[in-house]
Amino acid sequence: MHALTPWLPVVDFQAQDLKAKNLNGSSDPVVFVEIMGQKKHTKVKKNCTSCVFDDLFFFNFKDLSTEEIDEATIKVRGTCIDV
């Protein structure tokens, strides 16, 4: 195993011109991130159709081999919820 940093910071997602889901013509967007079974999500941005998510996530990859890291995928999904 190589001496790799055991965490990966993930930041800055942007949403623009989202479809209105709320009765007031806005949306409540949120972003979900999954890396190697570890799941995190941003805070919900209430009542907007365009926004920047500046949440900072740390995913822990301690004790992973180089091969496991090379084969890893990052899944990012944005959606709007009704809060």
PyRosetta script that sets phi, psi and omega in degrees:
from pyrosetta import init, pose_from_sequence

init()
pose = pose_from_sequence("MHALTPWLPVVDFQAQDLKAKNLNGSSDPVVFVEIMGQKKHTKVKKNCTSCVFDDLFFFNFKDLSTEEIDEATIKVRGTCIDV")
pose.set_psi(1, 144.0)
pose.set_omega(1, 177.3)
pose.set_phi(2, -87.4)
pose.set_psi(2, 159.5)
pose.set_omega(2, 176.1)
pose.set_phi(3, -80.3)
pose.set_psi(3, 84.6)
pose.set_omega(3, -178.7)
pose.set_phi(4, -100.9)
pose.set_psi(4, 152.2)
pose.set_omega(4, 172.6)
pose.set_phi(5, -62.8)
pose.set_psi(5, 129.6)
pose.set_omega(5, -175.0)
pose.set_phi(6, -78.5)
pose.set_psi(6, 4.8)
pose.set_omega(6, -179.9)
pose.set_phi(7, -139.2)
pose.set_psi(7, 156.9)
pose.set_omega(7, 179.7)
pose.set_phi(8, -128.7)
pose.set_psi(8, 116.6)
pose.set_omega(8, 175.8)
pose.set_phi(9, -80.4)
pose.set_psi(9, 139.3)
pose.set_omega(9, 177.5)
pose.set_phi(10, -127.9)
pose.set_psi(10, 125.8)
pose.set_omega(10, -175.5)
pose.set_phi(11, -142.0)
pose.set_psi(11, 169.0)
pose.set_omega(11, 168.5)
pose.set_phi(12, 57.6)
pose.set_psi(12, 92.8)
pose.set_omega(12, 170.6)
pose.set_phi(13, -118.1)
pose.set_psi(13, 146.7)
pose.set_omega(13, -178.2)
pose.set_phi(14, -128.6)
pose.set_psi(14, 138.9)
pose.set_omega(14, 175.7)
pose.set_phi(15, -123.2)
pose.set_psi(15, 135.5)
pose.set_omega(15, 179.9)
pose.set_phi(16, -134.5)
pose.set_psi(16, 141.4)
pose.set_omega(16, 173.5)
pose.set_phi(17, 51.8)
pose.set_psi(17, 49.6)
pose.set_omega(17, 179.1)
pose.set_phi(18, -71.3)
pose.set_psi(18, 151.4)
pose.set_omega(18, 176.3)
pose.set_phi(19, -69.7)
pose.set_psi(19, 134.2)
pose.set_omega(19, -179.6)
pose.set_phi(20, -66.8)
pose.set_psi(20, 129.4)
pose.set_omega(20, 178.6)
pose.set_phi(21, -113.4)
pose.set_psi(21, -20.1)
pose.set_omega(21, -178.5)
pose.set_phi(22, -93.7)
pose.set_psi(22, 159.0)
pose.set_omega(22, 179.6)
pose.set_phi(23, -63.0)
pose.set_psi(23, -25.3)
pose.set_omega(23, -178.6)
pose.set_phi(24, -85.1)
pose.set_psi(24, 7.2)
pose.set_omega(24, 177.3)
pose.set_phi(25, 87.2)
pose.set_psi(25, 11.5)
pose.set_omega(25, 179.6)
pose.set_phi(26, -118.5)
pose.set_psi(26, -174.5)
pose.set_omega(26, 177.3)
pose.set_phi(27, -136.4)
pose.set_psi(27, 171.0)
pose.set_omega(27, 177.0)
pose.set_phi(28, -126.1)
pose.set_psi(28, 78.7)
pose.set_omega(28, -174.8)
pose.set_phi(29, -74.9)
pose.set_psi(29, 152.7)
pose.set_omega(29, 176.2)
pose.set_phi(30, -148.9)
pose.set_psi(30, 149.9)
pose.set_omega(30, 179.1)
pose.set_phi(31, -118.3)
pose.set_psi(31, 133.5)
pose.set_omega(31, 176.7)
pose.set_phi(32, -108.9)
pose.set_psi(32, 135.1)
pose.set_omega(32, -179.9)
pose.set_phi(33, -126.3)
pose.set_psi(33, 133.8)
pose.set_omega(33, 176.8)
pose.set_phi(34, -133.5)
pose.set_psi(34, 129.2)
pose.set_omega(34, 175.7)
pose.set_phi(35, -133.9)
pose.set_psi(35, 118.8)
pose.set_omega(35, 176.6)
pose.set_phi(36, 49.2)
pose.set_psi(36, 46.3)
pose.set_omega(36, 176.5)
pose.set_phi(37, 83.6)
pose.set_psi(37, -9.2)
pose.set_omega(37, 177.2)
pose.set_phi(38, -90.7)
pose.set_psi(38, 125.8)
pose.set_omega(38, -175.1)
pose.set_phi(39, -116.8)
pose.set_psi(39, 139.5)
pose.set_omega(39, 176.6)
pose.set_phi(40, -141.9)
pose.set_psi(40, 162.8)
pose.set_omega(40, 174.1)
pose.set_phi(41, -146.9)
pose.set_psi(41, 155.5)
pose.set_omega(41, 178.6)
pose.set_phi(42, -75.3)
pose.set_psi(42, 172.0)
pose.set_omega(42, 168.3)
pose.set_phi(43, -72.3)
pose.set_psi(43, 150.0)
pose.set_omega(43, 177.1)
pose.set_phi(44, -74.5)
pose.set_psi(44, 132.4)
pose.set_omega(44, 174.6)
pose.set_phi(45, -95.0)
pose.set_psi(45, 107.4)
pose.set_omega(45, -174.0)
pose.set_phi(46, -80.9)
pose.set_psi(46, 142.3)
pose.set_omega(46, 171.0)
pose.set_phi(47, 55.5)
pose.set_psi(47, 55.9)
pose.set_omega(47, 176.6)
pose.set_phi(48, -149.9)
pose.set_psi(48, 161.0)
pose.set_omega(48, 175.2)
pose.set_phi(49, -119.2)
pose.set_psi(49, -7.3)
pose.set_omega(49, 173.4)
pose.set_phi(50, -142.7)
pose.set_psi(50, 136.3)
pose.set_omega(50, -178.8)
pose.set_phi(51, -165.2)
pose.set_psi(51, 167.1)
pose.set_omega(51, 173.5)
pose.set_phi(52, -118.8)
pose.set_psi(52, 130.9)
pose.set_omega(52, 175.4)
pose.set_phi(53, -96.1)
pose.set_psi(53, 117.9)
pose.set_omega(53, -179.8)
pose.set_phi(54, -112.1)
pose.set_psi(54, 29.2)
pose.set_omega(54, 177.4)
pose.set_phi(55, -68.4)
pose.set_psi(55, 146.8)
pose.set_omega(55, 179.0)
pose.set_phi(56, -114.1)
pose.set_psi(56, 120.2)
pose.set_omega(56, 178.8)
pose.set_phi(57, -109.9)
pose.set_psi(57, 143.5)
pose.set_omega(57, 170.9)
pose.set_phi(58, -120.3)
pose.set_psi(58, 121.2)
pose.set_omega(58, 176.7)
pose.set_phi(59, -102.7)
pose.set_psi(59, 129.8)
pose.set_omega(59, -176.3)
pose.set_phi(60, -89.8)
pose.set_psi(60, 120.7)
pose.set_omega(60, 179.1)
pose.set_phi(61, -120.4)
pose.set_psi(61, 30.4)
pose.set_omega(61, 178.9)
pose.set_phi(62, -61.6)
pose.set_psi(62, 141.0)
pose.set_omega(62, 175.6)
pose.set_phi(63, 69.6)
pose.set_psi(63, 21.0)
pose.set_omega(63, 175.1)
pose.set_phi(64, -95.8)
pose.set_psi(64, 145.7)
pose.set_omega(64, 177.4)
pose.set_phi(65, -79.7)
pose.set_psi(65, 163.5)
pose.set_omega(65, 176.7)
pose.set_phi(66, -59.3)
pose.set_psi(66, -38.9)
pose.set_omega(66, 179.7)
pose.set_phi(67, -63.6)
pose.set_psi(67, -41.9)
pose.set_omega(67, 178.8)
pose.set_phi(68, -63.3)
pose.set_psi(68, -40.4)
pose.set_omega(68, 179.5)
pose.set_phi(69, -68.8)
pose.set_psi(69, -40.8)
pose.set_omega(69, 178.7)
pose.set_phi(70, -61.5)
pose.set_psi(70, -32.6)
pose.set_omega(70, -177.4)
pose.set_phi(71, -90.5)
pose.set_psi(71, -3.1)
pose.set_omega(71, -176.3)
pose.set_phi(72, -68.7)
pose.set_psi(72, 148.3)
pose.set_omega(72, 173.9)
pose.set_phi(73, -121.8)
pose.set_psi(73, 151.8)
pose.set_omega(73, 176.6)
pose.set_phi(74, -112.4)
pose.set_psi(74, 122.6)
pose.set_omega(74, 177.8)
pose.set_phi(75, -107.2)
pose.set_psi(75, 126.6)
pose.set_omega(75, 178.2)
pose.set_phi(76, -125.0)
pose.set_psi(76, 127.5)
pose.set_omega(76, -179.3)
pose.set_phi(77, -135.4)
pose.set_psi(77, 126.7)
pose.set_omega(77, 175.5)
pose.set_phi(78, -106.3)
pose.set_psi(78, 143.9)
pose.set_omega(78, 178.0)
pose.set_phi(79, -151.6)
pose.set_psi(79, 166.7)
pose.set_omega(79, 175.4)
pose.set_phi(80, -114.4)
pose.set_psi(80, 134.3)
pose.set_omega(80, 178.5)
pose.set_phi(81, -117.5)
pose.set_psi(81, 165.4)
pose.set_omega(81, 178.6)
pose.set_phi(82, -106.4)
pose.set_psi(82, 107.1)
pose.set_omega(82, 179.5)
pose.set_phi(83, -111.1)
pose.dump_pdb("model.pdb")
